[in-house]
């Protein structure tokens, strides 16, 4: 069985701050996992901007992406962390403005929105639409009193406004309701309450799609066909074949691997004159195609994600990288001597670099914290984190950093992650292969310490190969999926769920789609805890 990050004491090196999705793992608790279910905390989840856009699209067919105007929140590296979200006055105002715009657009085509012709009897048409639309918007059947309130709202507004304006007002009310914006799980109270079928439908859809349940999932909930874990798994496997799962997986990885800001990354035009926002957009497409290929079209293993020698380029990106371009469009590119999975994608490399040079520290810290879940604390306030020498011919970035490490205050910290960052030095600050840095032959050798796969390596391919065989890395991947999938930081009571997930991941030969199914079978997913202040 894999060592769970929830019940394994991690080696915690010191050094520079890591990305926020590599938080320290909790200390073990004495919990009997064979006793009652242990779901851990069950915070109320509010839609993220990504989920808001997806839900609005699937509910109203509006593809204008109104969530872009919503404030981005989150913690522990993920924007869906329900434990740190708070609704400010600005957030509430943005939700209201978005609902108004969405409702105004949808009300321009009433027959399409209502699913009936209001000309043949508008009151009957609207009163039929309200419970049907409401059950999809709120992801559960409306109570009779709720339907009546919406019907009364329509009648009140209709007495002085047009039909379209009256429907628009009702639609706004649906979209501004907490029942739309939040995944409210009211009901029985207790430390381990079984989640209802409709609540499970929402948990499934937002876990795997980042969106609302489809009609098939809501129908299954209405018939009690989510009452058993095996039935939930059947739905999960069906949902994995939907393109929405790929989009959700893209979102997860750009936050786990901390390249979410690649779309706005900037580089020094004097050094990289051919880099532009267009390049960043191509990076995103490259990485998304790589993820789809590795996870859903290939063997789906964590090892492939880390070690695949394949990427995807179109003529423009191939020219930028300096490789032979395909005839047209995006096509596979195999580079056995240069590629090592997600670690050698332009999106990751350009984000984990400075504007004018590579960042050995940022890249090494990600390996230590993001892959091994061994989180370096921030450097002391008195330590100068600036490299001591400017860029100059005859002195590589590695050489300048080694001068910096000669300070004994710095050396103990940097020894934990600098040797890992050295592995990337064949890739410059925009992700292009190089043999020299400032006129000096690149030295990409280093060594792993403090892990279960310690030893020397030369280059990123060898380091990635070691990581691909590490049980600590596999367990860290489980922890990251836990945090994103359940929208919260893991804590000591989650030892049982993490143990379940690690066991399932190993049994499935570390296949990522199987881990996604396993997420739907855990105590944390199938039960909720109403004794921790969240329902």
Secondary structure as a PSIPRED ss2 file (coil, helix, strand):
# PSIPRED VFORMAT (PSIPRED V4.0)

   1 X C   1.000  0.000  0.000
   2 X C   1.000  0.000  0.000
   3 X C   1.000  0.000  0.000
   4 X C   1.000  0.000  0.000
   5 X C   1.000  0.000  0.000
   6 X C   1.000  0.000  0.000
   7 X C   1.000  0.000  0.000
   8 X C   1.000  0.000  0.000
   9 X C   1.000  0.000  0.000
  10 X C   1.000  0.000  0.000
  11 X C   1.000  0.000  0.000
  12 X C   1.000  0.000  0.000
  13 X C   1.000  0.000  0.000
  14 X E   0.000  0.000  1.000
  15 X C   1.000  0.000  0.000
  16 X C   1.000  0.000  0.000
  17 X C   1.000  0.000  0.000
  18 X C   1.000  0.000  0.000
  19 X C   1.000  0.000  0.000
  20 X C   1.000  0.000  0.000
  21 X C   1.000  0.000  0.000
  22 X C   1.000  0.000  0.000
  23 X C   1.000  0.000  0.000
  24 X C   1.000  0.000  0.000
  25 X C   1.000  0.000  0.000
  26 X C   1.000  0.000  0.000
  27 X C   1.000  0.000  0.000
  28 X C   1.000  0.000  0.000
  29 X C   1.000  0.000  0.000
  30 X C   1.000  0.000  0.000
  31 X C   1.000  0.000  0.000
  32 X C   1.000  0.000  0.000
  33 X C   1.000  0.000  0.000
  34 X C   1.000  0.000  0.000
  35 X C   1.000  0.000  0.000
  36 X C   1.000  0.000  0.000
  37 X C   1.000  0.000  0.000
  38 X C   1.000  0.000  0.000
  39 X C   1.000  0.000  0.000
  40 X C   1.000  0.000  0.000
  41 X C   1.000  0.000  0.000
  42 X C   1.000  0.000  0.000
  43 X C   1.000  0.000  0.000
  44 X C   1.000  0.000  0.000
  45 X E   0.000  0.000  1.000
  46 X E   0.000  0.000  1.000
  47 X C   1.000  0.000  0.000
  48 X C   1.000  0.000  0.000
  49 X H   0.000  1.000  0.000
  50 X H   0.000  1.000  0.000
  51 X H   0.000  1.000  0.000
  52 X H   0.000  1.000  0.000
  53 X H   0.000  1.000  0.000
  54 X H   0.000  1.000  0.000
  55 X H   0.000  1.000  0.000
  56 X H   0.000  1.000  0.000
  57 X H   0.000  1.000  0.000
  58 X H   0.000  1.000  0.000
  59 X H   0.000  1.000  0.000
  60 X H   0.000  1.000  0.000
  61 X C   1.000  0.000  0.000
  62 X C   1.000  0.000  0.000
  63 X C   1.000  0.000  0.000
  64 X C   1.000  0.000  0.000
  65 X C   1.000  0.000  0.000
  66 X H   0.000  1.000  0.000
  67 X H   0.000  1.000  0.000
  68 X H   0.000  1.000  0.000
  69 X H   0.000  1.000  0.000
  70 X C   1.000  0.000  0.000
  71 X C   1.000  0.000  0.000
  72 X C   1.000  0.000  0.000
  73 X C   1.000  0.000  0.000
  74 X C   1.000  0.000  0.000
  75 X E   0.000  0.000  1.000
  76 X C   1.000  0.000  0.000
  77 X C   1.000  0.000  0.000
  78 X E   0.000  0.000  1.000
  79 X C   1.000  0.000  0.000
  80 X C   1.000  0.000  0.000
  81 X C   1.000  0.000  0.000
  82 X C   1.000  0.000  0.000
  83 X C   1.000  0.000  0.000
  84 X C   1.000  0.000  0.000
  85 X C   1.000  0.000  0.000
  86 X C   1.000  0.000  0.000
  87 X C   1.000  0.000  0.000
  88 X C   1.000  0.000  0.000
  89 X H   0.000  1.000  0.000
  90 X H   0.000  1.000  0.000
  91 X H   0.000  1.000  0.000
  92 X H   0.000  1.000  0.000
  93 X H   0.000  1.000  0.000
  94 X H   0.000  1.000  0.000
  95 X H   0.000  1.000  0.000
  96 X H   0.000  1.000  0.000
  97 X H   0.000  1.000  0.000
  98 X H   0.000  1.000  0.000
  99 X H   0.000  1.000  0.000
 100 X H   0.000  1.000  0.000
 101 X H   0.000  1.000  0.000
 102 X H   0.000  1.000  0.000
 103 X H   0.000  1.000  0.000
 104 X H   0.000  1.000  0.000
 105 X H   0.000  1.000  0.000
 106 X H   0.000  1.000  0.000
 107 X C   1.000  0.000  0.000
 108 X C   1.000  0.000  0.000
 109 X C   1.000  0.000  0.000
 110 X H   0.000  1.000  0.000
 111 X H   0.000  1.000  0.000
 112 X H   0.000  1.000  0.000
 113 X H   0.000  1.000  0.000
 114 X H   0.000  1.000  0.000
 115 X C   1.000  0.000  0.000
 116 X C   1.000  0.000  0.000
 117 X C   1.000  0.000  0.000
 118 X H   0.000  1.000  0.000
 119 X H   0.000  1.000  0.000
 120 X H   0.000  1.000  0.000
 121 X C   1.000  0.000  0.000
 122 X H   0.000  1.000  0.000
 123 X H   0.000  1.000  0.000
 124 X H   0.000  1.000  0.000
 125 X H   0.000  1.000  0.000
 126 X H   0.000  1.000  0.000
 127 X H   0.000  1.000  0.000
 128 X H   0.000  1.000  0.000
 129 X H   0.000  1.000  0.000
 130 X H   0.000  1.000  0.000
 131 X H   0.000  1.000  0.000
 132 X H   0.000  1.000  0.000
 133 X H   0.000  1.000  0.000
 134 X H   0.000  1.000  0.000
 135 X H   0.000  1.000  0.000
 136 X H   0.000  1.000  0.000
 137 X H   0.000  1.000  0.000
 138 X C   1.000  0.000  0.000
 139 X C   1.000  0.000  0.000
 140 X C   1.000  0.000  0.000
 141 X C   1.000  0.000  0.000
 142 X C   1.000  0.000  0.000
 143 X C   1.000  0.000  0.000
 144 X H   0.000  1.000  0.000
 145 X H   0.000  1.000  0.000
 146 X H   0.000  1.000  0.000
 147 X H   0.000  1.000  0.000
 148 X H   0.000  1.000  0.000
 149 X H   0.000  1.000  0.000
 150 X H   0.000  1.000  0.000
 151 X H   0.000  1.000  0.000
 152 X H   0.000  1.000  0.000
 153 X H   0.000  1.000  0.000
 154 X H   0.000  1.000  0.000
 155 X H   0.000  1.000  0.000
 156 X H   0.000  1.000  0.000
 157 X H   0.000  1.000  0.000
 158 X H   0.000  1.000  0.000
 159 X C   1.000  0.000  0.000
 160 X C   1.000  0.000  0.000
 161 X C   1.000  0.000  0.000
 162 X C   1.000  0.000  0.000
 163 X H   0.000  1.000  0.000
 164 X H   0.000  1.000  0.000
 165 X H   0.000  1.000  0.000
 166 X H   0.000  1.000  0.000
 167 X H   0.000  1.000  0.000
 168 X H   0.000  1.000  0.000
 169 X H   0.000  1.000  0.000
 170 X H   0.000  1.000  0.000
 171 X H   0.000  1.000  0.000
 172 X H   0.000  1.000  0.000
 173 X H   0.000  1.000  0.000
 174 X H   0.000  1.000  0.000
 175 X H   0.000  1.000  0.000
 176 X H   0.000  1.000  0.000
 177 X C   1.000  0.000  0.000
 178 X H   0.000  1.000  0.000
 179 X H   0.000  1.000  0.000
 180 X H   0.000  1.000  0.000
 181 X H   0.000  1.000  0.000
 182 X E   0.000  0.000  1.000
 183 X E   0.000  0.000  1.000
 184 X C   1.000  0.000  0.000
 185 X C   1.000  0.000  0.000
 186 X C   1.000  0.000  0.000
 187 X C   1.000  0.000  0.000
 188 X C   1.000  0.000  0.000
 189 X C   1.000  0.000  0.000
 190 X C   1.000  0.000  0.000
 191 X C   1.000  0.000  0.000
 192 X C   1.000  0.000  0.000
 193 X E   0.000  0.000  1.000
 194 X E   0.000  0.000  1.000
 195 X C   1.000  0.000  0.000
 196 X C   1.000  0.000  0.000
 197 X H   0.000  1.000  0.000
 198 X H   0.000  1.000  0.000
 199 X H   0.000  1.000  0.000
 200 X H   0.000  1.000  0.000
 201 X H   0.000  1.000  0.000
 202 X H   0.000  1.000  0.000
 203 X H   0.000  1.000  0.000
 204 X H   0.000  1.000  0.000
 205 X H   0.000  1.000  0.000
 206 X H   0.000  1.000  0.000
 207 X H   0.000  1.000  0.000
 208 X H   0.000  1.000  0.000
 209 X C   1.000  0.000  0.000
 210 X C   1.000  0.000  0.000
 211 X C   1.000  0.000  0.000
 212 X C   1.000  0.000  0.000
 213 X C   1.000  0.000  0.000
 214 X C   1.000  0.000  0.000
 215 X H   0.000  1.000  0.000
 216 X H   0.000  1.000  0.000
 217 X H   0.000  1.000  0.000
 218 X H   0.000  1.000  0.000
 219 X H   0.000  1.000  0.000
 220 X H   0.000  1.000  0.000
 221 X H   0.000  1.000  0.000
 222 X H   0.000  1.000  0.000
 223 X C   1.000  0.000  0.000
 224 X C   1.000  0.000  0.000
 225 X C   1.000  0.000  0.000
 226 X C   1.000  0.000  0.000
 227 X C   1.000  0.000  0.000
 228 X C   1.000  0.000  0.000
 229 X H   0.000  1.000  0.000
 230 X H   0.000  1.000  0.000
 231 X H   0.000  1.000  0.000
 232 X H   0.000  1.000  0.000
 233 X H   0.000  1.000  0.000
 234 X H   0.000  1.000  0.000
 235 X H   0.000  1.000  0.000
 236 X H   0.000  1.000  0.000
 237 X H   0.000  1.000  0.000
 238 X H   0.000  1.000  0.000
 239 X H   0.000  1.000  0.000
 240 X H   0.000  1.000  0.000
 241 X C   1.000  0.000  0.000
 242 X C   1.000  0.000  0.000
 243 X H   0.000  1.000  0.000
 244 X H   0.000  1.000  0.000
 245 X H   0.000  1.000  0.000
 246 X H   0.000  1.000  0.000
 247 X H   0.000  1.000  0.000
 248 X H   0.000  1.000  0.000
 249 X H   0.000  1.000  0.000
 250 X H   0.000  1.000  0.000
 251 X H   0.000  1.000  0.000
 252 X H   0.000  1.000  0.000
 253 X H   0.000  1.000  0.000
 254 X H   0.000  1.000  0.000
 255 X H   0.000  1.000  0.000
 256 X H   0.000  1.000  0.000
 257 X C   1.000  0.000  0.000
 258 X C   1.000  0.000  0.000
 259 X C   1.000  0.000  0.000
 260 X C   1.000  0.000  0.000
 261 X C   1.000  0.000  0.000
 262 X H   0.000  1.000  0.000
 263 X H   0.000  1.000  0.000
 264 X H   0.000  1.000  0.000
 265 X C   1.000  0.000  0.000
 266 X C   1.000  0.000  0.000
 267 X C   1.000  0.000  0.000
 268 X C   1.000  0.000  0.000
 269 X C   1.000  0.000  0.000
 270 X C   1.000  0.000  0.000
 271 X C   1.000  0.000  0.000
 272 X C   1.000  0.000  0.000
 273 X C   1.000  0.000  0.000
 274 X C   1.000  0.000  0.000
 275 X C   1.000  0.000  0.000
 276 X C   1.000  0.000  0.000
 277 X H   0.000  1.000  0.000
 278 X H   0.000  1.000  0.000
 279 X H   0.000  1.000  0.000
 280 X H   0.000  1.000  0.000
 281 X H   0.000  1.000  0.000
 282 X H   0.000  1.000  0.000
 283 X H   0.000  1.000  0.000
 284 X H   0.000  1.000  0.000
 285 X H   0.000  1.000  0.000
 286 X H   0.000  1.000  0.000
 287 X H   0.000  1.000  0.000
 288 X H   0.000  1.000  0.000
 289 X H   0.000  1.000  0.000
 290 X H   0.000  1.000  0.000
 291 X H   0.000  1.000  0.000
 292 X H   0.000  1.000  0.000
 293 X H   0.000  1.000  0.000
 294 X H   0.000  1.000  0.000
 295 X H   0.000  1.000  0.000
 296 X H   0.000  1.000  0.000
 297 X H   0.000  1.000  0.000
 298 X C   1.000  0.000  0.000
 299 X C   1.000  0.000  0.000
 300 X C   1.000  0.000  0.000
 301 X E   0.000  0.000  1.000
 302 X H   0.000  1.000  0.000
 303 X H   0.000  1.000  0.000
 304 X H   0.000  1.000  0.000
 305 X H   0.000  1.000  0.000
 306 X H   0.000  1.000  0.000
 307 X H   0.000  1.000  0.000
 308 X C   1.000  0.000  0.000
 309 X C   1.000  0.000  0.000
 310 X E   0.000  0.000  1.000
 311 X E   0.000  0.000  1.000
 312 X E   0.000  0.000  1.000
 313 X E   0.000  0.000  1.000
 314 X C   1.000  0.000  0.000
 315 X H   0.000  1.000  0.000
 316 X H   0.000  1.000  0.000
 317 X H   0.000  1.000  0.000
 318 X H   0.000  1.000  0.000
 319 X H   0.000  1.000  0.000
 320 X H   0.000  1.000  0.000
 321 X H   0.000  1.000  0.000
 322 X C   1.000  0.000  0.000
 323 X C   1.000  0.000  0.000
 324 X C   1.000  0.000  0.000
 325 X C   1.000  0.000  0.000
 326 X C   1.000  0.000  0.000
 327 X C   1.000  0.000  0.000
 328 X C   1.000  0.000  0.000
 329 X C   1.000  0.000  0.000
 330 X C   1.000  0.000  0.000
 331 X E   0.000  0.000  1.000
 332 X E   0.000  0.000  1.000
 333 X E   0.000  0.000  1.000
 334 X E   0.000  0.000  1.000
 335 X C   1.000  0.000  0.000
 336 X C   1.000  0.000  0.000
 337 X C   1.000  0.000  0.000
 338 X C   1.000  0.000  0.000
 339 X C   1.000  0.000  0.000
 340 X C   1.000  0.000  0.000
 341 X H   0.000  1.000  0.000
 342 X H   0.000  1.000  0.000
 343 X H   0.000  1.000  0.000
 344 X H   0.000  1.000  0.000
 345 X C   1.000  0.000  0.000
 346 X H   0.000  1.000  0.000
 347 X H   0.000  1.000  0.000
 348 X H   0.000  1.000  0.000
 349 X H   0.000  1.000  0.000
 350 X H   0.000  1.000  0.000
 351 X H   0.000  1.000  0.000
 352 X C   1.000  0.000  0.000
 353 X E   0.000  0.000  1.000
 354 X C   1.000  0.000  0.000
 355 X C   1.000  0.000  0.000
 356 X C   1.000  0.000  0.000
 357 X C   1.000  0.000  0.000
 358 X E   0.000  0.000  1.000
 359 X C   1.000  0.000  0.000
 360 X H   0.000  1.000  0.000
 361 X H   0.000  1.000  0.000
 362 X H   0.000  1.000  0.000
 363 X H   0.000  1.000  0.000
 364 X H   0.000  1.000  0.000
 365 X H   0.000  1.000  0.000
 366 X H   0.000  1.000  0.000
 367 X H   0.000  1.000  0.000
 368 X H   0.000  1.000  0.000
 369 X H   0.000  1.000  0.000
 370 X H   0.000  1.000  0.000
 371 X H   0.000  1.000  0.000
 372 X C   1.000  0.000  0.000
 373 X C   1.000  0.000  0.000
 374 X C   1.000  0.000  0.000
 375 X C   1.000  0.000  0.000
 376 X C   1.000  0.000  0.000
 377 X E   0.000  0.000  1.000
 378 X C   1.000  0.000  0.000
 379 X C   1.000  0.000  0.000
 380 X C   1.000  0.000  0.000
 381 X C   1.000  0.000  0.000
 382 X C   1.000  0.000  0.000
 383 X C   1.000  0.000  0.000
 384 X C   1.000  0.000  0.000
 385 X C   1.000  0.000  0.000
 386 X C   1.000  0.000  0.000
 387 X C   1.000  0.000  0.000
 388 X C   1.000  0.000  0.000
 389 X C   1.000  0.000  0.000
 390 X C   1.000  0.000  0.000
 391 X C   1.000  0.000  0.000
 392 X E   0.000  0.000  1.000
 393 X C   1.000  0.000  0.000
 394 X C   1.000  0.000  0.000
 395 X E   0.000  0.000  1.000
 396 X C   1.000  0.000  0.000
 397 X H   0.000  1.000  0.000
 398 X H   0.000  1.000  0.000
 399 X H   0.000  1.000  0.000
 400 X H   0.000  1.000  0.000
 401 X H   0.000  1.000  0.000
 402 X H   0.000  1.000  0.000
 403 X H   0.000  1.000  0.000
 404 X H   0.000  1.000  0.000
 405 X H   0.000  1.000  0.000
 406 X C   1.000  0.000  0.000
 407 X C   1.000  0.000  0.000
 408 X H   0.000  1.000  0.000
 409 X H   0.000  1.000  0.000
 410 X H   0.000  1.000  0.000
 411 X H   0.000  1.000  0.000
 412 X H   0.000  1.000  0.000
 413 X H   0.000  1.000  0.000
 414 X H   0.000  1.000  0.000
 415 X C   1.000  0.000  0.000
 416 X C   1.000  0.000  0.000
 417 X C   1.000  0.000  0.000
 418 X H   0.000  1.000  0.000
 419 X H   0.000  1.000  0.000
 420 X H   0.000  1.000  0.000
 421 X H   0.000  1.000  0.000
 422 X H   0.000  1.000  0.000
 423 X H   0.000  1.000  0.000
 424 X H   0.000  1.000  0.000
 425 X C   1.000  0.000  0.000
 426 X C   1.000  0.000  0.000
 427 X E   0.000  0.000  1.000
 428 X C   1.000  0.000  0.000
 429 X C   1.000  0.000  0.000
 430 X C   1.000  0.000  0.000
 431 X C   1.000  0.000  0.000
 432 X C   1.000  0.000  0.000
 433 X E   0.000  0.000  1.000
 434 X C   1.000  0.000  0.000
 435 X C   1.000  0.000  0.000
 436 X E   0.000  0.000  1.000
 437 X E   0.000  0.000  1.000
 438 X C   1.000  0.000  0.000
 439 X C   1.000  0.000  0.000
 440 X E   0.000  0.000  1.000
 441 X E   0.000  0.000  1.000
 442 X C   1.000  0.000  0.000
 443 X C   1.000  0.000  0.000
 444 X C   1.000  0.000  0.000
 445 X E   0.000  0.000  1.000
 446 X E   0.000  0.000  1.000
 447 X E   0.000  0.000  1.000
 448 X E   0.000  0.000  1.000
 449 X C   1.000  0.000  0.000
 450 X C   1.000  0.000  0.000
 451 X C   1.000  0.000  0.000
 452 X C   1.000  0.000  0.000
 453 X C   1.000  0.000  0.000
 454 X C   1.000  0.000  0.000
 455 X E   0.000  0.000  1.000
 456 X E   0.000  0.000  1.000
 457 X E   0.000  0.000  1.000
 458 X E   0.000  0.000  1.000
 459 X C   1.000  0.000  0.000
 460 X H   0.000  1.000  0.000
 461 X H   0.000  1.000  0.000
 462 X H   0.000  1.000  0.000
 463 X H   0.000  1.000  0.000
 464 X H   0.000  1.000  0.000
 465 X H   0.000  1.000  0.000
 466 X H   0.000  1.000  0.000
 467 X H   0.000  1.000  0.000
 468 X H   0.000  1.000  0.000
 469 X C   1.000  0.000  0.000
 470 X C   1.000  0.000  0.000
 471 X H   0.000  1.000  0.000
 472 X H   0.000  1.000  0.000
 473 X H   0.000  1.000  0.000
 474 X H   0.000  1.000  0.000
 475 X H   0.000  1.000  0.000
 476 X H   0.000  1.000  0.000
 477 X H   0.000  1.000  0.000
 478 X H   0.000  1.000  0.000
 479 X H   0.000  1.000  0.000
 480 X H   0.000  1.000  0.000
 481 X H   0.000  1.000  0.000
 482 X H   0.000  1.000  0.000
 483 X H   0.000  1.000  0.000
 484 X H   0.000  1.000  0.000
 485 X H   0.000  1.000  0.000
 486 X H   0.000  1.000  0.000
 487 X C   1.000  0.000  0.000
 488 X C   1.000  0.000  0.000
 489 X C   1.000  0.000  0.000
 490 X C   1.000  0.000  0.000
 491 X C   1.000  0.000  0.000
 492 X H   0.000  1.000  0.000
 493 X H   0.000  1.000  0.000
 494 X H   0.000  1.000  0.000
 495 X H   0.000  1.000  0.000
 496 X H   0.000  1.000  0.000
 497 X H   0.000  1.000  0.000
 498 X H   0.000  1.000  0.000
 499 X H   0.000  1.000  0.000
 500 X H   0.000  1.000  0.000
 501 X H   0.000  1.000  0.000
 502 X H   0.000  1.000  0.000
 503 X H   0.000  1.000  0.000
 504 X H   0.000  1.000  0.000
 505 X H   0.000  1.000  0.000
 506 X H   0.000  1.000  0.000
 507 X H   0.000  1.000  0.000
 508 X C   1.000  0.000  0.000
 509 X C   1.000  0.000  0.000
 510 X C   1.000  0.000  0.000
 511 X E   0.000  0.000  1.000
 512 X H   0.000  1.000  0.000
 513 X H   0.000  1.000  0.000
 514 X H   0.000  1.000  0.000
 515 X H   0.000  1.000  0.000
 516 X H   0.000  1.000  0.000
 517 X H   0.000  1.000  0.000
 518 X H   0.000  1.000  0.000
 519 X H   0.000  1.000  0.000
 520 X C   1.000  0.000  0.000
 521 X C   1.000  0.000  0.000
 522 X C   1.000  0.000  0.000
 523 X H   0.000  1.000  0.000
 524 X H   0.000  1.000  0.000
 525 X H   0.000  1.000  0.000
 526 X H   0.000  1.000  0.000
 527 X E   0.000  0.000  1.000
 528 X E   0.000  0.000  1.000
 529 X C   1.000  0.000  0.000
 530 X C   1.000  0.000  0.000
 531 X C   1.000  0.000  0.000
 532 X C   1.000  0.000  0.000
 533 X C   1.000  0.000  0.000
 534 X C   1.000  0.000  0.000
 535 X C   1.000  0.000  0.000
